[in-house]
Amino acid sequence: MRAEAQAHADKIKQALALLRRFLDWDRALRRLHELNAKVEDPTLWNDPRAAQEVMRERRRLDEAIGATKAIQTELDDTIELMEMAEAEGDTALVDDGVAALAALSERADTDKVKALLAGEADANDTYIEVNAGAGGTESQDWAGMLSRMYTRWAERRGLKVELVDHHSGEQAGIKSATLLVKGENAYGYAKTESGVHRLVRISPYDSAARRHTSFASVWVYPVIDDDIQVEYSESDLRIDTYRASGAGGQHINTTDSAVRITHIPTGIVVQCQNQRSQHKNKAEAYNQLRARLYERELAIREAEANVVAAGKTDIGWGHQIRSYVLQPYQLVKDLRTGVTSTAPSDVLDGALDPFMAAALSQRVTGEKVDVEDVD
C-alpha cells in the first residue's frame, strides 16, 4: 500500500482505538443490548420520565457504536479494494482509494470528537457566563476579552450567539456577561472552560507600565428542555427587579424590566435584562436557574462516579485556574497548553477551539494530546 494511504489508514485506526477505549466497547455493546430489550418492553412507558432517560441513553450509544462500526467496515472495504487494484496495476482505482481514505480520516476525526462528547447534556445549547474578578478596570477588561473570545469562537464553528445579560465596566470591558450559544454539541465543546482564568500582562491602564495579574471567572452550563425535570421550591427563591442598563429603547431604561433570581440554598444567582419586558426576562432567568441547578447535579454525579472509580475525585481542567501571559510584542501564551499566539487577535479569532479539544481528549483519555492533532 502507498505510504500516503498507509498514513491515512493508521490515523483512522488510532481514532477507532480511541473510540473503543472511551466507549468501553464490550460493556457498551452489552448495555445497548440491555436497552434494546427495555425498549421492547410494553411496560416501559408506564413511567414516561424513566422511559425518556432510557431512550436518550440508547440513542447516544446506538449512534456512537453505529458510527464506529461504519468507519471500520468502510476502512476494511477500501483497503481490500486498493490491494486488488494494486495487484492488477490499476493506478486510477488506487488513487480513488487514497482519496476515499483521506475523506474517511476526516470523518473519523469528526466522529471521534462527537463520541467524546457523549455526556448527558453535551449535545445541548449552553450558557457561558463571564464575571470580572477583583482588580477593577484590569479584570473588567480581561472579562471583556474573554467574552469576545467565546463569541468569535462560537461564530467560527457556525454556532449562534445571543447576549442574555451584560453589565459594562466603568472605563473598559465588562463587569459580567451571559452568552447563550446555540448549536450542536455547544455545551460539550465549551464545558471545559468553566473555572478561573488568569491573565498576566503589562497594563495599558498603568502609567508606570507595571505588570498586573487579572482574574475572571467563567461558568458554563447547559440549556435543558422540558423533558428534564429540575426540582426546586419557589420559597427558596428571591426575585429582584431593577432597571436594565444598555443602549435604551422603549421602556427598557424607564421600568424595572431586568430580573435577578437568587436560589438561597445554593447561592446561585441568575439575571436577565436583554428582553424589553419583565415577563420575558423572568422566563429567561428561570431557564438559566434550571440550567445552573442541573449543571450542579451533573457535577455532583461526576464527582461521585470518580470517587467510586478511582478512590478519589478527579479534578478536570474546568476546576483549575487557567493562566495566560501577555508578553512583550503582544505574544499571548496559554500556560495550560504551552501554546503561544502571535497576537491577541489570534486568541480571539481561533486559538480557543484546539485548546478545548486538547483539554477534552486529555481529560477523557488521560493521554497528552498535541493541539495540532485536534484542530
DAZIPE-V55899 format. One record per run of one state. SS is the DSSP state (H for helix, E for strand, L for the rest). FROM is the first residue (numbers start at 1). TO is the last residue. If there is no record, write none. Layout:
# DAZIPE-V55899
ss->SS from->FROM to->TO
ss->SS from->FROM to->TO
This chain:
# DAZIPE-V55899
ss->L from->1 to->2
ss->H from->3 to->23
ss->L from->24 to->24
ss->H from->25 to->39
ss->L from->40 to->43
ss->H from->44 to->46
ss->L from->47 to->47
ss->H from->48 to->88
ss->L from->89 to->90
ss->H from->91 to->116
ss->L from->117 to->125
ss->E from->126 to->132
ss->L from->133 to->136
ss->H from->137 to->156
ss->L from->157 to->159
ss->E from->160 to->168
ss->L from->169 to->173
ss->E from->174 to->182
ss->L from->183 to->185
ss->H from->186 to->193
ss->L from->194 to->194
ss->E from->195 to->202
ss->L from->203 to->210
ss->E from->211 to->222
ss->L from->223 to->233
ss->H from->234 to->236
ss->E from->237 to->242
ss->L from->243 to->257
ss->E from->258 to->263
ss->L from->264 to->267
ss->E from->268 to->272
ss->L from->273 to->277
ss->H from->278 to->310
ss->L from->311 to->316
ss->H from->317 to->319
ss->L from->320 to->320
ss->E from->321 to->327
ss->H from->328 to->330
ss->E from->331 to->334
ss->L from->335 to->339
ss->E from->340 to->341
ss->L from->342 to->343
ss->H from->344 to->365
ss->L from->366 to->370
ss->H from->371 to->374
ss->L from->375 to->375
